[in-house]
Amino acid sequence: MVMERSSAQSVKPFVIACIPALNEESSIAKVILQTKPYVDKIVVCDDGSTDMTAAIASGLGATVIRHSKSTGYGSALATLFGAAREGGADIMVTLDADGQHDPKFIPDLIAPIINQTADIVIGSRFLGGSEVPGMRQAGIKVINDVTNLASYKGMTDTQSGFRAYGKAAIEAITPVESGMGASTEILIKAKARGFRIAEVPIIITYNGSPSSQNSVKHGSSVILSTIKHAAIEHPLLLFGVPGLILLAVGFGFGAFGLDILINAKHLPVNVALIAVGSVIFGFMFITTMLILWVLSSIVKELRPSPQQYGVGFKS
């Protein structure tokens, strides 16, 4: 039975910890054991591990969902969102399997959701004073700036995987990005659906530095994902504005070229190319904007509001 929260009666929410894992046999046991005191259930998505990750997690009482092969962080998250929905979670907490996230911060993460002041809570390593390696910190700052433009403003750690989701967010969001871009995709979708977001301080322990190749791959994936989903959610901004600018440039150079043609009896090739090219690309951008705007409008009309998912906790 679903009960509404009231000042007279406080109902304990059903909290599920969801852990994406890939070849984490050396750390998964510690993560599960430290997480157990703070949640009601633990679900591990083993994303095609070739070691003992799944066996260890299952042996410690976690529900394990296995992918036959590694499909990526985002795919594991999608599986975990589905498991949280099927499991009737009131709150879903995601944390990494490598031990970087300290489960003792779970009460801090879920508090704003229990108090109904936020639908999604992100654990920010920058608010908590974590010692972030220089290269990683610089990369995260760039990604933060890009993500903030497309989603919530002023967030300090958009790439943190240590998060809590309320029931409405669990029901409404399913990431489709298979890679690390899923973290940003979730925020863009949450913003479009009107979910409230909060950040709380956490401390992260790093177990070695990532390779530069992985960092570049991660950053590229996130930025491309941000551009793609921002284009879907905000076509007027991403295509309309550039399209109008290109048309203005094209018509401006066209007028300039026409003036030269009338007075000097010849048309500079470079001026003509800029005018024609700008107008063509401008119309392409505007056409793309109109198509995406129509499709986006249809999707938004069909999209349920956060209130339609309800915020009650199961008794």
Buried (B, 14 or more C-beta within 10 A) or exposed (E): EEEEBEEEEEBEBBBBBBBBBBBBBBBBBBBBEBBBEBBBBBBBBBBBBEBBBBBBBBEBEBBBBBBEEBBBBBBBBBBBBBBBBEBEBBBBBBBBBBBBBBBEBBEBBBBBBBEEEBBBBBBBBBBBEBEBEEEBEEBBEEBBEBBBEBBBEEBBBBBBBBBBBBBBBBBBBBBEBBBBBBBBBBBBBBBBBEBBBBBBBBBBEBEEEBEEEEBEBBBEBBBBBBBBBBBBBBBEBBBBEBBBEBBEBBBEBBEBBEEBBEEEEEBBEEBBEBBBBBBEBBBEBBEBBBEBBEEBEEEEEEEEEBEEBEBBBBE
